[in-house]
Amino acid sequence: MLISYTNNNNNNNNNNNNNWHIPPPPYIHRGGTTTSTSLHLSEFEKDYSKYTNTDDDETDAKSQFGTKSYWDAMYEGMGDFSSEEYSWYYGFEVIQPYLEKYTRPSDGNVASNDKAEFNILIPGCGNDPLLLDMYNAGYRKLTGFDYSQGAIDRQFDLLNYLVQTSSGSDVSSVELRVEDARSLPQEWNERFDVIIEKGALDAIYLSGDGNFEKSVKELTRVLRRGGICISCSGVVPADLRREGFCTEDWEWLRDGTDDLKAGCFVLKKR
């Protein structure tokens, strides 16, 4: 197995986690414009009742975008967006300049001069090609997690396709896990140099009151002191974001509130 895969989600009753089904190579949006969405509020008003279940965790959701059943259905090909690959908000080409600017070794934000040694966490990775794009850009120590098994299956497919089509590609340093952002592994304490999330905190906010705060607390715990968090968000209210990423714990390096699309926020853990 070229990818380290772990399922630590106690709520997942799938006992076939190691029985990988590899579909035909996915369509990879290389060399073109990847479809994206800014998750406008009008999208939240659509009727997604066909995805609804009665799990206790979903009864308080503000939108179907905040329910696990909606995302599970999407990765099974029954949603409103592509189940193969979908880039939320914008692609790595928008994030990369900020990543490079704020992870200069001279600033002390990373532990190594070599970006291949940066330990990077991507919460709520979904089927976004961010992991793939970062690997192609030279980043190697990548960990992606999602609470949907289908999302992890799709990430596995994307990276497996890279191995099949690119000579010499070794993605053994990439780890994919099924995890809940509200309760991350204890062994991850201050493990990561960088966290990059694209819309994950938006979906978590929409899942119900208190979940955003719990998740930010966990992300704070697993990021080392001086580490960088890049958050791409268009839904979390500004006052709640300020409360979650309070200045006592975080230095705001870039405030994306006034960005034309979803904001790109860059924060440094104190």
Buried (B, 14 or more C-beta within 10 A) or exposed (E): EBBEBBBEBEEBEEEEBEEEEEEEBBEBBEEEEBEBBBBEEEBBEEEBEEBBEEEEBBEEBBBBBBBBBBBBBBBEEEBBBBBBBBBBBBBBEBBEEBBEEBBEEEEEBBBEEEBEBBBBBBBBBBBBBBBBBBBBEEBBBBBBBBBBBBBBBBBBBBBBBBBEEEEEBEBEBBBBBBBBBBEBBEEBEEBBBBBBBBBBBBBBBBBBEEBBBBBBBBBBBBBBEBBBBBBBBBBBEEEBBBEBBEEEEBEBBBBBEEBEEBBBBBBBBE
